[in-house]
Amino acid sequence: LIVTTANAVNFVDGLDGLAAGMVAIGAVAFFSYAFSLAVVNGETRAIAAALLTAALAGACIGILPHNFFPARMFIGDSGSMLIGFMLACSSISLTGQFPATSLSEGVGGGAASFLPALLPLFLPFAILLVPFLDLALAVVRRTRAGRSPFSPDKMHIHHRLLEIGHSHRRAVLLMYAAAGLVAFGSVVVSLFSGWQSIVGFVVLALLTAASAFVLPRFEGRVWNRT
């Protein structure tokens, strides 16, 4: 989990502010989950997972004004792998800390479910679903071409967003939207049962997809008419 998360964040660090912003979103979502579990189980709020993710979110948000496009400061490979390492360690520190029965009965407020108990393992992958997908595609793409999985190219997801017509800033914001949708959607759906949360998640997913694929075509038609 640590090796995969650190490398996924490092692979996605291809545009100004992208890695720091996505990890900040993931850290806030995981903090919300860890804090909720501590409250439900009557534990101290200062559990390791909450402290790590709060510090991680603060560090990432603090660098963003200097790292967002056009960037004046860069976190580099050491920074991207460090924040990925911290996010993975926070999830590991939460795993097994609370009994599965108390999670499933106390958090959702309804019938027992094993989803809240499994969420500490699932949430890091949900938070970084886009970077993990990008990592898997890059490894497959490069190995099929007979190259090293770590050899650079211009076929990452953020590069493809630029190719279809998005600006640098909007490509980063779309990646933020996808990360926030999956991260907070996973937390909300797991902690709060009901059709409202599912409907809200679906609506936001459709809006994000429309912004990614429809907006460049619409702008292209307007530009051609003018």
N, C-alpha and C positions, 0 to 999 in steps of 0.2 A: 504493500500500500504506500509506504514512504517513497520507495524508488519510483514507482509509477506516477504518483502525484507530483513529485518534484520535477520529473522530466516532462510531464504534461504541461505544467506551468511554464517551464523553460521553452517548450516548443511553441506555445501560444504567444510568447513575448516577441511578436513581430511588428507591432505598431505601437506608437507612443501611447503610454498609459493603459495598454490593454491588459497586461498581466496583473498589474497592481490593482486596477479597478475590478477585475473579475474575482480576484482573491478577496478583496475588500467586501464585495457582495456576498461571497461564500462565507466569509468569517462572520459577518453580521447575522446571516441566516443560521449558521451553526450556533452562534452565541444565543440566539433566541430559543433554539431548541434545548441547549444545555441548561439555560437559566430556567426554562419551563419545567424541565425534569427535576431540577433542584427544588423548585417551589412545591411541586406536586408531592415529592417524597419527603418534604420537611427537612431537607439538608441545608447546610450553609450555602449561600449564593455564590461564595468565592470558591467554587470547585475548579479544578485544574483546567478543564475544557473551557469554562466560561472566561477564566483569566487569560488563557492563551489566545482565544479568539478575539477577546476585547483588545488585547495588546496588538494583535496582528491587524485587526481592522483599523486601529488608530495609526499604526505605522503606514499602512497602504494609503489611507485617506490623506495622511500628512504629506506623502510624496507626490500625490496626484496633481496638485496645482503646479508643480515643477516638472512633472513627467508627462502631462497631457499635451497633445499636439498644439503648437510646436514645442517639443520637449526641450528643456534647458538642463535637465539632469536625467541620468539613466541608471536603472538598477542593475543592469548587466546580468550575466549568467549566475553570478554568486547571489545576487538579490532575488532573482526569480526562483532559483532552487531553494533558497532559504525560506521564502514565504510558502512555497509548496510543502516543504518539510514541516513547517510549523502547523499548517492546516492538517496534514496527515497525523501529526503527533497529537493534536487536540482531539481528533476523532478516536484515536486509539486510547487516549486517556479516559474517554467517556465509556468505551465499550466494556460491558460487564460490571460497571460501577453500581447499577441499580438492578434489582430483580426484575425479570421479564414480566411477571404477573402484575407488579405494581405499575409498571409502565403502561401495559396494555389496558389496565382497568382505570388507572388514575388520570392519564393524559387525555384520552379520547372522550371520557365522560360517558361512555356507553358500553356496549358489549366488548368482551376481551378480544384483543387482536394482537397478533405477533408483529404487526408492522411497526408500531412504535419501538418495540424491543430491537428490531433489526435495523432501525433507521440510523443508529450511530455508524454502522458499517456501510449502509447504502448511501447516506447523505453526502459524504465526500465525493463519491462518484457522480451523484446527481448534481452537486454544486459545480463540478468540473466536467460535466457531460460533454460540452463542446470541446474543451481542450483534450479530453480523453479520446473523443471521436477523431479529432484532428491528428492526435498522436498515432492512433491505429491506422488511419488512412495513409499517413506519411511513411510509416514503417512498411506497410504493404506495397505502397507505390515505389519506394526506393529499392526495396529488396527484389521486387519483380524486375526492376531495371538493372539489377546487378550491381547496385551501389550500396554504400554503407547506410544504415538507417539514420545516422546522424549527419549525413551530407546535406547541405542546405539546398533549398529550391524555392520557387515562387508559386507553389500550388497549395498553400495552406488555405483554410477557410477564409481568413481575413483578406488574403490576397485575391481570392475569387470574388469577395464582396466589392473590392476595388475595381475588379475587371468588369463587373456588370453595371458599373456606373455610380457607385456610392463614393462620397468623399471620404477622406481619411477620418475625419471626426465622426461622420455618420456610421461608418463601418465599425468603429470602436463602440459607439453607442448601441448599435444593433447587437453586438456581441455582449455588451452589458445587459441588454434587455433579455436576451436568451438565457444568460446565466442567472439573472434575477428571477425569471419566470420559472426555471427548473428548480432552483434552490428554495425560494420561498414557497413555490407551489408544492414541493415535496413536504415541507414542514407543515404548511396549512392543511393539506389533505390528510396528513398523518395524525395531526393533533386535533383537528376539528372535523368531525364527521358531518355529513349532510350534503345534499345535492348542490347547495349554493356554492360551496368551495369548488366543487368539480366544474360547475358551469362557469364560474369566474375564471378558473384556470384555462378552460377551453377557449373562452372569449379572448383572453389575453394572448393565448398561443396563436389564434387566428390573426389578431392584430399585428403581432410580431412578424408572422410569416408574410402578411400583406405588405408591411413596411419593407421587408427585405427583398421581395421579388416584384411587387407591383409598382412601388414608388419609382424605381429607375425607369421603367417603361413609360410611366405617366409623364415624368419629367422630359424624357426623350421626345415624346409626341408634342409636348408644349414647346420645346426648343425648336423642333422642326417647323412648327407653324409660325413661330416668330421669326 
